[in-house]
Amino acid sequence: MLIRHAAALALVGWYLMVPPLFKQGINSNAPLSDWDQKGAFDTADKCEEARSRLSDCGEVLNDARPGNAIDLCGAGFKPRSAYKDKSQADIVGQLAFQYMEARCVSTDDPRLKGN
């Protein structure tokens, strides 16, 4: 392997991306360039660990599995079923789906640039 190729590979990082949130809901089919960055990581493994934690948080917020939302998601988070106001519950449901759809993407992925 040429030294310049090794150096180029060392510069690649990873983004934790979530689909965009629109008034109509989540669009996980939107172009990757429209997705929101939730974190940046040096390795794919670190990004995948964060993605897994975010997905676990989303499942708890969506009442899809038992768990403590504060432990998994942080202070201020509670499951969708804990809200009496339907609009607030819907917002938490959208956030949960957004988290469950998170992906790790290489920083040099051409889909991040868009058209």
N, CA, C and O of each residue as an XYZ file, in Angstrom:
460
protein
N       0.847     -1.172      0.000
C       0.000      0.000      0.000
C       0.896      1.239      0.000
O       1.878      1.322      0.737
N       0.534      2.173     -0.829
C       1.281      3.428     -0.868
C       1.006      4.244      0.390
O      -0.078      4.173      0.968
N       1.997      5.013      0.800
C       1.858      5.822      2.009
C       0.711      6.811      1.869
O      -0.022      7.031      2.833
N       0.533      7.411      0.704
C      -0.552      8.391      0.547
C      -1.917      7.729      0.662
O      -2.860      8.361      1.139
N      -2.052      6.467      0.236
C      -3.319      5.757      0.408
C      -3.585      5.486      1.880
O      -4.718      5.630      2.340
N      -2.574      5.103      2.611
C      -2.729      4.869      4.049
C      -3.124      6.158      4.756
O      -3.979      6.146      5.641
N      -2.508      7.265      4.370
C      -2.841      8.549      4.981
C      -4.278      8.946      4.666
O      -4.970      9.486      5.529
N      -4.731      8.690      3.457
C      -6.113      9.017      3.083
C      -7.098      8.191      3.893
O      -8.129      8.706      4.325
N      -6.794      6.920      4.105
C      -7.683      6.074      4.897
C      -7.733      6.531      6.351
O      -8.775      6.418      6.997
N      -6.646      7.035      6.860
C      -6.600      7.487      8.247
C      -7.461      8.727      8.464
O      -7.890      8.981      9.590
N      -7.721      9.494      7.427
C      -8.502     10.716      7.551
C     -10.003     10.477      7.512
O     -10.777     11.394      7.789
N     -10.427      9.275      7.178
C     -11.848      8.971      7.092
C     -12.412      8.825      8.493
O     -11.865      8.099      9.323
N     -13.499      9.513      8.746
C     -14.209      9.409     10.016
C     -15.624      8.918      9.765
O     -15.955      8.465      8.668
N     -16.432      9.010     10.768
C     -17.798      8.512     10.675
C     -18.761      9.506     11.303
O     -18.478     10.084     12.352
N     -19.908      9.699     10.645
C     -20.981     10.535     11.168
C     -22.140      9.648     11.587
O     -22.464      8.670     10.913
N     -22.756      9.997     12.699
C     -24.006      9.381     13.104
C     -25.113     10.290     12.589
O     -25.230     11.441     13.008
N     -25.915      9.767     11.687
C     -26.926     10.566     11.003
C     -28.331     10.055     11.334
O     -28.549      8.854     11.492
N     -29.278     10.993     11.434
C     -30.685     10.637     11.619
C     -31.495     11.275     10.509
O     -31.141     12.345     10.016
N     -32.598     10.617     10.104
C     -33.405     11.175      9.015
C     -34.029     12.507      9.414
O     -34.234     12.780     10.597
N     -34.326     13.328      8.419
C     -34.893     14.648      8.715
C     -36.311     14.545      9.268
O     -37.074     13.640      8.931
N     -36.625     15.491     10.116
C     -37.954     15.593     10.711
C     -38.708     16.710      9.995
O     -38.283     17.865     10.000
N     -39.818     16.352      9.388
C     -40.663     17.319      8.683
C     -41.985     17.445      9.425
O     -42.265     16.651     10.323
N     -42.789     18.416      9.069
C     -44.110     18.566      9.693
C     -44.952     17.309      9.501
O     -45.780     16.969     10.346
N     -44.732     16.625      8.382
C     -45.495     15.416      8.081
C     -44.925     14.192      8.801
O     -45.557     13.135      8.802
N     -43.758     14.311      9.407
C     -43.130     13.190     10.102
C     -41.694     12.992      9.664
O     -41.042     13.921      9.187
N     -41.211     11.778      9.832
C     -39.834     11.411      9.503
C     -39.777     10.902      8.074
O     -40.671     10.183      7.629
N     -38.726     11.275      7.355
C     -38.544     10.760      6.001
C     -37.207     10.034      5.926
O     -36.173     10.636      5.636
N     -37.245      8.721      6.195
C     -36.000      7.945      6.158
C     -35.574      7.629      4.729
O     -34.515      7.036      4.520
N     -36.385      8.016      3.742
C     -36.022      7.847      2.336
C     -35.450      9.127      1.731
O     -35.130      9.164      0.542
N     -35.322     10.166      2.536
C     -34.753     11.426      2.047
C     -33.293     11.206      1.665
O     -32.638     10.314      2.204
N     -32.781     12.009      0.744
C     -31.357     11.905      0.408
C     -30.502     12.090      1.661
O     -30.839     12.882      2.541
N     -29.422     11.370      1.732
C     -28.543     11.422      2.899
C     -28.031     12.837      3.162
O     -27.739     13.186      4.305
N     -27.922     13.641      2.129
C     -27.462     15.025      2.295
C     -28.464     15.860      3.102
O     -28.109     16.923      3.610
N     -29.706     15.393      3.225
C     -30.729     16.099      4.002
C     -30.819     15.612      5.447
O     -31.516     16.215      6.264
N     -30.123     14.535      5.760
C     -30.175     13.984      7.110
C     -29.416     14.883      8.077
O     -28.579     15.685      7.663
N     -29.713     14.746      9.364
C     -29.094     15.552     10.413
C     -27.979     14.769     11.097
O     -28.134     13.588     11.407
N     -26.871     15.431     11.324
C     -25.738     14.802     11.995
C     -25.945     14.868     13.508
O     -26.199     15.939     14.059
N     -25.835     13.713     14.178
C     -25.977     13.635     15.629
C     -24.641     13.458     16.334
O     -24.563     13.605     17.554
N     -23.578     13.142     15.575
C     -22.272     12.953     16.185
C     -21.226     12.648     15.139
O     -21.552     12.303     14.003
N     -19.964     12.775     15.525
C     -18.835     12.456     14.648
C     -17.877     11.570     15.442
O     -17.652     11.791     16.632
N     -17.313     10.557     14.760
C     -16.494      9.553     15.423
C     -15.268      9.220     14.597
O     -15.262      9.358     13.374
N     -14.224      8.775     15.295
C     -12.973      8.405     14.634
C     -13.042      7.043     13.956
O     -12.365      6.803     12.956
N     -13.871      6.147     14.510
C     -13.948      4.791     13.962
C     -15.396      4.374     13.743
O     -16.320      4.913     14.351
N     -15.563      3.405     12.861
C     -16.890      2.856     12.600
C     -17.446      2.184     13.848
O     -18.646      2.259     14.113
N     -16.576      1.524     14.620
C     -17.026      0.837     15.835
C     -17.602      1.822     16.851
O     -18.640      1.554     17.456
N     -16.932      2.959     17.038
C     -17.431      3.961     17.989
C     -18.759      4.536     17.515
O     -19.664      4.762     18.317
N     -18.872      4.769     16.221
C     -20.128      5.275     15.666
C     -21.240      4.246     15.860
O     -22.359      4.600     16.232
N     -20.937      2.996     15.612
C     -21.939      1.936     15.742
C     -22.396      1.784     17.197
O     -23.573      1.527     17.450
N     -21.483      1.938     18.146
C     -21.867      1.896     19.560
C     -22.857      3.018     19.879
O     -23.858      2.796     20.560
N     -22.573      4.213     19.387
C     -23.463      5.355     19.622
C     -24.798      5.148     18.915
O     -25.847      5.491     19.460
N     -24.767      4.589     17.703
C     -26.011      4.323     16.974
C     -26.874      3.313     17.729
O     -28.093      3.465     17.808
N     -26.246      2.303     18.272
C     -26.977      1.291     19.029
C     -27.625      1.903     20.279
O     -28.776      1.599     20.592
N     -26.891      2.758     20.987
C     -27.458      3.430     22.168
C     -28.627      4.330     21.772
O     -29.649      4.370     22.457
N     -28.471      5.052     20.663
C     -29.535      5.939     20.196
C     -30.765      5.135     19.802
O     -31.892      5.531     20.098
N     -30.553      4.020     19.141
C     -31.662      3.151     18.751
C     -32.370      2.575     19.986
O     -33.598      2.510     20.029
N     -31.591      2.164     20.979
C     -32.181      1.670     22.229
C     -33.030      2.748     22.889
O     -34.121      2.470     23.386
N     -32.528      3.978     22.892
C     -33.279      5.107     23.435
C     -34.598      5.256     22.681
O     -35.654      5.415     23.293
N     -34.535      5.203     21.359
C     -35.744      5.336     20.543
C     -36.768      4.252     20.839
O     -37.967      4.527     20.892
N     -36.307      3.026     21.031
C     -37.226      1.929     21.331
C     -37.928      2.139     22.664
O     -39.117      1.850     22.792
N     -37.204      2.636     23.650
C     -37.807      2.905     24.956
C     -38.777      4.082     24.854
O     -39.867      4.033     25.424
N     -38.397      5.130     24.139
C     -39.293      6.282     23.972
C     -40.569      5.883     23.240
O     -41.638      6.438     23.497
N     -40.458      4.941     22.347
C     -41.608      4.498     21.550
C     -42.408      3.409     22.252
O     -43.365      2.882     21.684
N     -42.028      3.064     23.482
C     -42.684      2.007     24.244
C     -42.559      0.646     23.574
O     -43.395     -0.231     23.790
N     -41.522      0.466     22.764
C     -41.317     -0.799     22.059
C     -40.559     -1.806     22.912
O     -40.530     -2.996     22.598
N     -39.954     -1.334     23.978
C     -39.248     -2.232     24.900
C     -39.150     -1.558     26.257
O     -39.161     -0.331     26.350
N     -39.055     -2.361     27.309
C     -38.940     -1.768     28.645
C     -37.557     -1.173     28.873
O     -36.574     -1.597     28.265
N     -37.498     -0.210     29.736
C     -36.231      0.419     30.074
C     -36.477      1.793     30.653
O     -37.582      2.327     30.563
N     -35.464      2.354     31.238
C     -35.555      3.676     31.836
C     -35.094      4.707     30.805
O     -33.926      4.728     30.418
N     -36.013      5.552     30.370
C     -35.708      6.550     29.338
C     -34.613      7.509     29.794
O     -33.778      7.919     28.988
N     -34.606      7.869     31.063
C     -33.586      8.805     31.557
C     -32.207      8.155     31.488
O     -31.235      8.800     31.096
N     -32.119      6.879     31.868
C     -30.832      6.175     31.809
C     -30.329      6.049     30.379
O     -29.140      6.236     30.123
N     -31.223      5.732     29.443
C     -30.827      5.504     28.052
C     -30.709      6.787     27.233
O     -29.869      6.876     26.338
N     -31.546      7.780     27.534
C     -31.636      8.964     26.679
C     -31.157     10.248     27.344
O     -30.795     11.203     26.657
N     -31.152     10.279     28.653
C     -30.758     11.480     29.369
C     -31.947     12.147     30.046
O     -33.099     11.781     29.817
N     -31.645     13.129     30.881
C     -32.678     13.846     31.622
C     -33.641     14.535     30.660
O     -33.247     15.002     29.591
N     -34.880     14.588     31.051
C     -35.894     15.265     30.243
C     -36.613     14.363     29.263
O     -37.543     14.805     28.588
N     -36.203     13.106     29.169
C     -36.843     12.176     28.256
C     -37.769     11.237     29.015
O     -37.432     10.754     30.096
N     -38.921     10.988     28.448
C     -39.822      9.980     28.989
C     -40.563      9.318     27.831
O     -40.698      9.911     26.762
N     -41.039      8.103     28.036
C     -41.691      7.370     26.944
C     -42.954      8.067     26.442
O     -43.584      8.857     27.146
N     -43.290      7.748     25.221
C     -44.464      8.338     24.571
C     -45.731      8.130     25.401
O     -46.570      9.026     25.486
N     -45.871      6.965     26.005
C     -47.079      6.658     26.777
C     -47.211      7.509     28.040
O     -48.290      7.555     28.631
N     -46.153      8.177     28.461
C     -46.196      9.001     29.670
C     -46.854     10.356     29.420
O     -47.133     11.086     30.370
N     -47.104     10.702     28.162
C     -47.700     11.991     27.822
C     -49.211     11.852     27.648
O     -49.686     10.996     26.901
N     -49.960     12.708     28.349
C     -51.416     12.705     28.202
C     -51.837     13.490     26.968
O     -52.855     13.186     26.347
N     -51.051     14.496     26.619
C     -51.325     15.321     25.443
C     -50.888     14.549     24.193
O     -49.715     14.207     24.050
N     -51.836     14.279     23.293
C     -51.547     13.478     22.100
C     -50.487     14.128     21.215
O     -49.655     13.423     20.644
N     -50.497     15.442     21.089
C     -49.508     16.100     20.228
C     -48.092     15.928     20.790
O     -47.140     15.744     20.031
N     -47.954     15.987     22.114
C     -46.641     15.760     22.720
C     -46.216     14.307     22.530
O     -45.054     14.033     22.232
N     -47.146     13.386     22.700
C     -46.846     11.964     22.497
C     -46.423     11.711     21.056
O     -45.513     10.923     20.802
N     -47.083     12.378     20.114
C     -46.726     12.214     18.698
C     -45.320     12.731     18.413
O     -44.578     12.124     17.640
N     -44.956     13.839     19.031
C     -43.611     14.398     18.843
C     -42.567     13.423     19.374
O     -41.548     13.190     18.724
N     -42.812     12.859     20.541
C     -41.878     11.889     21.108
C     -41.820     10.646     20.224
O     -40.750     10.061     20.053
N     -42.948     10.239     19.664
C     -42.964      9.097     18.752
C     -42.132      9.354     17.503
O     -41.431      8.459     17.030
N     -42.201     10.561     16.970
C     -41.393     10.911     15.804
C     -39.907     10.926     16.156
O     -39.075     10.445     15.386
N     -39.583     11.476     17.312
C     -38.190     11.487     17.765
C     -37.689     10.051     17.934
O     -36.566      9.728     17.548
N     -38.527      9.202     18.509
C     -38.153      7.794     18.710
C     -37.865      7.127     17.371
O     -36.864      6.425     17.226
N     -38.744      7.346     16.392
C     -38.539      6.745     15.075
C     -37.268      7.283     14.428
O     -36.516      6.536     13.800
N     -37.035      8.573     14.586
C     -35.820      9.192     14.052
C     -34.593      8.510     14.641
O     -33.651      8.196     13.913
N     -34.591      8.281     15.937
C     -33.466      7.625     16.609
C     -33.307      6.179     16.148
O     -32.184      5.710     15.960
N     -34.408      5.477     15.969
C     -34.335      4.073     15.567
C     -33.844      3.913     14.130
O     -33.356      2.847     13.757
N     -33.970      4.959     13.330
C     -33.543      4.918     11.930
C     -32.125      5.454     11.726
O     -31.675      5.569     10.586
N     -31.425      5.776     12.787
C     -30.069      6.347     12.692
C     -29.135      5.418     11.928
O     -29.278      4.196     11.963
N     -28.174      6.029     11.236
C     -27.170      5.284     10.463
C     -25.795      5.896     10.672
O     -25.657      7.098     10.898
N     -24.784      5.045     10.590
C     -23.399      5.511     10.569
C     -22.957      5.617      9.113
O     -23.156      4.700      8.316
N     -22.356      6.749      8.788
C     -21.958      7.020      7.409
C     -20.525      7.537      7.403
O     -20.160      8.392      8.210
N     -19.729      7.020      6.503
C     -18.349      7.479      6.363
C     -18.343      8.950      5.955
O     -19.168      9.383      5.150
N     -17.411      9.710      6.514
C     -17.343     11.142      6.200
C     -17.048     11.415      4.739
O     -17.309     12.515      4.251
N     -16.505     10.431      4.029
C     -16.219     10.635      2.603
C     -17.299     10.038      1.699
O     -17.084      9.891      0.495
N     -18.446      9.696      2.263
C     -19.559      9.141      1.478
C     -20.070     10.222      0.524
O     -20.480     11.287      0.986
N     -20.060      9.984     -0.791
C     -20.494     11.022     -1.743
C     -21.968     11.412     -1.595
O     -22.364     12.483     -2.055
N     -22.785     10.565     -0.962
C     -24.205     10.901     -0.792
C     -24.421     12.057      0.181
O     -25.497     12.655      0.209
N     -23.402     12.371      0.976
C     -23.517     13.504      1.910
C     -23.469     14.835      1.190
O     -23.949     15.841      1.713
N     -22.897     14.855     -0.003
C     -22.752     16.103     -0.745
C     -24.037     16.512     -1.452
O     -24.236     17.696     -1.724
N     -24.894     15.577     -1.748
C     -26.143     15.899     -2.438
C     -25.884     16.160     -3.911
O     -24.865     15.751     -4.468
N     -26.835     16.855     -4.530
C     -26.737     17.120     -5.971
C     -25.789     18.242     -6.269
O     -25.591     18.591     -7.433
